[in-house]
Amino acid sequence: MALLPRGRSVALIGVLVAALMVALTGSASAATQVTLTVRIDYLKQLDNPDDASGDGDYYPVVQIADERFPRGPRIEDDEFEPLGLPEAPNGWVFSKVVNLPNNDTTVDVNIEIWDYDDGTNFGDDQMDLSKNERDLTLNLKYDIVNATFSGDNLAVGTPCLRNGVPKGHTCAEGNGDFDFPEENDGYKTMIGFTISSNVGASTDSDGDGLTDLAEIHGIRNADGSMALDLKRFGANPLRKDVFLELDWTAGEAPTRVDIQAMKNAMKSAPIDNPDGSRGINLWVDTGNLVDQTVRRQQQPGTCFDDQDNGLDGLRDGADPDCLFIDASAEDPSPGGRCTNADVANPACLVGDDLGGGGMVGALNNCGIDAAFNAAAGNTNNFAAVRRGVFRYAISTAEAATCNIGGQASTNNRFFVDYNHDGGTLLHELGHTLGLEHGGDVTVNCKPNYVSAMNYDLQFGIPRVGGGRIVDFSPPRLALDGTSRGKVLRQLNETALAERLLDADDNENRFIFVNGDDQDPGVPGVQGAKITEDVNVAPDWNGDGDSADDPVNPAVNVNTAGPPDPVTGVRRPRDCATNTSSADTLNGFDDWARVATSLAYPGFAGGLRRSDVNEPVVAEPDPEQLPTLQELKDNWEAVNTTDVGVGITASPDPVRGGETLTWTVKATNEGPNPASSVVVTTTLPAEVTFVDSTGPCVRDGSKVTCHLDELTRGASRQITIRAKVQDDVVHSGDECTITATAVVDNLAGPDPNAANDTAKAETHVLVKTGLKVNGPANVANDAPATLKATLTDAADRPVRDRPVTLTLGTGTSAQSCQARTDAAGVASCVITSVAQPATATSVAIKASFTGDACYLPSNASGTAKLLYYTGRSHALSVKPILLPQTVVADTGEVSTSARSTTEKTTAAISLALVNAKALKAGVVTGLGSSTGQATADEVSIGLPGLPVIKVAGVRATSTSTCALGTYTASATGTTTLGSLTIGGVSHPVGSIAPNTVIRAGVATITLNEQRPVAGTSAGMLVNAVHVSAPALADVVVSSARSGVHNCP
């Protein structure tokens, strides 16, 4: 943004000098005649050359170029102003017509002051006017173009003061070179003098309507005092200047950004200046009005530096901060806003403080009307002296019944602004520069006229990449104006060809209405508002391609857009009345017109009087300038486009600990560019972000990717990677995690919300664990309930999943299947266990095969298999020193199955024992083991002992495991038919366990019972046990049983 106006040095070189000479004489080949005038306005005697005998008697001697003038009239006094004195009624004035060579713009001027001595005192004495040592003469060089001079170290432009009143343009005072070069010479003297030329009274070197003299010396009042110091304002005689006073009513001023946007357009104008520069300096006098939206440290140029200055993922034109890419600031730092105390800080001012702009009273008007004319004609608002230099405008609020955004006057000097945006201001300024809505015609909304004068582009010319500028036609390519587009080709609506308008313009866009009728039945084609790149072939008829040549039927490309869905108004209103599809539309070079229209009618440019009140009678220029709301609505319409998003995930399914990749694709379905596309992807809570492609930033679970601009039909793809948590689990019944992508175009609305959101559901295979819960014990031929618990990675139960439980292995495997309950437990029953008889334990395996939600898992365990042992024999004899003889012996029985083992012997006769009908057996299964042995008759005759006879002997041992509860017990019984010892009968009723009878050295134990070690429950029962030490050991009917693994 511009700083305070400041003076500019003026350089004049080469061909520019020749150009100046042409301006002065009309011929670059002839010498230039310039009238140069030297006027000595004041003299003060500082040293008396006459030895205090009286005041000096002074006269001047002046040389201009090669002519040394005769001395001027003598005046005897010590301080005087020559003009009007009797001795010199016309003052000390010397003029000469100087013929300057072609490229010479300077003239030598010498000024001397002498004291007249009438022949005495050794002749006249030269006074010292120079500060140079041993130099009494002012030796000066006057520059015709700059209207200034140099030499003798003078402070040019600093007058002498007489009683505080300035005298002369410049003051010169010698340093006192006494008696140099002759005796009595060199006395100090002060003079105030002025050098001027006739150049500037009519010369305007830069063609801006302001004379060189006015731009150098300012506009002067009749008495010569300064009325308007254009040089201080920044005027430059060799660079075009345009001055605008912009007053405002309370609360209705534009912003600094808007002013700067229009100043940038003028500064970069393709118009050459005599100093070798290009462009026009636009000075917008808003006085000391501070823009309190501006930050003091706000840096210009941040909207086109290709940097994300705020680190928010948005840069340059894609950042909503960058309304005007050449004037706005991207992400200005918070705080530090300008306040009304910053009136001395140029960076805080709305415009330029040239001492004129200010607040005026409320108008409550509509356009250029009587209220405006009264305000503009009031010299308290717009000083009379400014009216030959400044254009004048008021930013205010329209009356309630007024429906325009502003209006210019027909005399190209005034305008009123209600919108306060840079585009409207430049538009109305354009009217004061001779421009119409179609350049040189009033035809509006022409697609091939890319200018702020076009209502479609009044709010700004859209730029490729986003943002906008304000400019006249042809618009800038480079923001500094070093490259620029072309005046666009003619368009004939009856023979439109879908060919690009300017292949070299890759920066700007134009607007048209296509032939895709949005409101059938309404007169005139009312297609969609389309924004297209200038270097892209337009789809005039909206049929989806750009290949028609010619387009048939014809299309009314410069009408208004379709009716607003809310208000029903077609925008811009000025174009809505155009129903013709047969217009011939021409482009136009605005800047060529501007170059010749800087000096508006009625410009005086010379001497002005500040006490003259020039009445203002401005006539309105008929127009329906869009209101600010209409401009915003229109900008919204030309930025309306359908952006959609899609998202996929891979791999699917995914496991905990694996990396999941989402591919997100944003597409602009049209019809307009999407200048600021942003996709926000919300990741599921079950993942940890890893990285992403593209310009993305992450905040928690949200990954926001700013894709800048997508042209119509374009798409852009990004990928996001995240690691699924190692211990990921499912929440609720869902087996998927969901990533949601949402697309938005920050630059404009989206007419189709249906494709703005997309989701990717990914099946997550959660790790599982199985644990066999039982049973601890099983028994063949009995049911067994198998159990296992299925849990996830967080050890939470997994319900309603099938689990297969298997008892045993190989060919003996028995399986059942169950679904897990709410506790994650699967329970099923093997109705009848059938495991190998030899087994004492059995494997249990649980298996979950996995599904779309959970990974497989297996578990194993072991159950104790109930098994049985037992042994029975009817008779065992162990004589001392002889082997034991066992009769009717089942042998050792060990099995987990049902079994029956029996042994019998009809009779046996041994040396010590005779027996008949011997039988033994072991029966197992169904939870019990039973051993039984019987003998019908047994006779035991041991040496030295009475004969022992038993009959009807039975020993029974039963061991039981209660299936289900798996509790074990063992019992034993003995029954005898008869017992005699030595012929004596003994009672054989109920025989208590371990009943002992002694017979000599022999011990007879009846119903001998002993538990069996190593069993869950077991019992050994000997019906009759005869023990005779040193003779023999005889057992009649022995039964043993046992159960194992119970539990």
C-alpha angles and dihedrals in degrees: 000000000000121000126216113308111267136181119269126214112237119224122190119195142159117324091005089068089052089050090053091050090053088053091052101043108011092239129079093199100054127078116260120244114213128175110221122193128194116194125183105207103176143015131191124185110227099171121027110232091193098067094252090297089120143316120304120265101227135196132168130234115198132184122195115190106316097341121094108197124219112262118279128241116298119243122188111209139097095238128015149136108235098209111099098006115132091244092052112016091171093044127229100313128155124183132180136177105231123199106213121198117243099275101024117105101165132084127197115236125186123188126191132176120205134190111224114225101175093235096307130102091042095301134296118335125226114225123221114251098157130085089208116104115258092003123109102172128082104237107192138170116211120208110213096199097045092038090223138100141213139207143091091045092277123168093238112215095021107117128207116257124228110187087337094308117120115244122192129350095271133018122222126190128177125227097227114261094185118205092004124165092351133010113285092016125115102052113157118258134170126216134177112211142169130212118195141159137206088248111108098033087096105357118110104175096181096039096233094129093255116107118237088240091054092048092049104034099022129229109309133207121235091267091054096254119135115271101166119012099205094171090058088048089058102263115159121195090211098048125056116255131193119191123202125179108206114191123182143196122236113300094356105099125123121242128258090249092057092048091047092050092058092042089053091053091054095041091057096044115142091241122121123227130204091247091062095256128117128225141040127274108229113199114195109192108207093152118226094330109149121214102222092193090068123095114224091230094042106142121215119220096042092116095065104033096097089238132122093230097179095040088231094123093257123106138179115326093002090062112088088220089069101075090146107029092202097046111024126084121234113230097340111208113264120254129019094091117174117255134193087270088070096073089122093053108089091199089064098050123101092225137336123322102226095152098257114075116091148136118295131190121279113277102193086197143132118236127309098348138136092285091054094045090051092051093045092046093053107101089207085067103032112019115224093233090061096055095084091052112026131063109218133222139165124211107208145135120278123237116266092255094047118103106182133095095223144315140225129215123248092238091065094237108093141041140170122219127204100166100056093204125130093244095055092046093051090044093055092041086054089059089056087052094056100264128139130198090271096035100254095009135051094238105124138205095028109170091212093055107080101186142118086245088070108088090219089060100032091105090053143299108269113239127214104257094029138285125071145242133210115232146137125250126315092034128214124271096188109043092234090057096245088128127031141178127253132257099267123245126262119275121210108194092207092055106030116167121202093232127130118264102218121007091194098053104090094154110056136062134207133208131228141156113248129213096254094115109226096184112033115202096030112112114260128026109290104187129161123290106252131194114203137175113256090231094050124085108250124232094227096179097039095234093136099260139073098219104098116118106192107016111227126225100030119255128220094224097173101053126105123279126259119293117285107255091229106034099023089224119140113221133256092028092204089062097044093083091060106100098155122115093185104072126131108219124197131197118231140209102232094178093058088055092045091053090061097039104057093104103064123206114282095028111151101180096179134075111350131185117223093207095062114100108208110201116232117225104168121172119214120249104229109243141130097226108192116254120240090259090051090050090051091046091049092048088050091050095052090048094048111115140146113252118181136185137209131187134193131180133213137230102029114211101032130189131223110273093027126114116249119204123203120197111205120191125189118195132187106219091185159176093180136025117274103220101186113031118178126181119196116195119193110207122211118259091243095072138069117221116246108172146310140213122238130029098321134149126194127218111178108304094346121093111193117195120190107205097183109213132000115189120213110297094009125125136189130203130208132178129216123196127199135167118238110231114261092231096039115160134184122255114220120332096321117110096190138074119218132215115194123203122196123187127202137174107219090193097064149346127291115226094200115057093171094085098037094093130048133174134205116202114197124192110233118208103215119205113250137197130207127202125188108229100184166183101266091195134031135177131207116251090020130097118261126199111215119201137185134169122224117204136172131234090283091051090251118143117263110214135202096021124131116247124186116213121196129193115203131354141261117001090349094058114127119190141189133173133220138169119241118256128220089286091053092250122142114197129180137160131238097209096208122012112224109180128151113290091229094055122103096181134025133207121242118202127189119197133186111185095199130235140206091303108034137041120238121265138180136199136184137200141163131243123200110244114220109239135176136223132188147143132196134181131173098217139008124182124188112180116193111271093005132096120267117258118210118191127197091006121174092198122220113326120199120165143132093213136074110278143157123208121184135176128181138183121189097207141338133191119199131172092264104018137045120190141172135201100012119183135170133177145169122206121189138180145072091059102311144083119203127188122189135175129182138184127185098201132005128174119191118192116180122179112265093009133097115260114264118211127184130177135187093022119179129172119187128184121182126183117187137192112196103225114227095026094041096215117154133215138164133205136181137195138184128198127187128190093201142343127200127176116193088344093307115122120226127201114263103184118116105351116206117222115274097010108177127207122180124213113177108301091343126097116208114198117191122200091005108192128186130169116243116239119227096034135104084232128350140156136197114204122188111186095200123008117184114189119183112172114230090009115060148308116232128182121188116199109355120187127181130180137172143175123209135199093026089153 
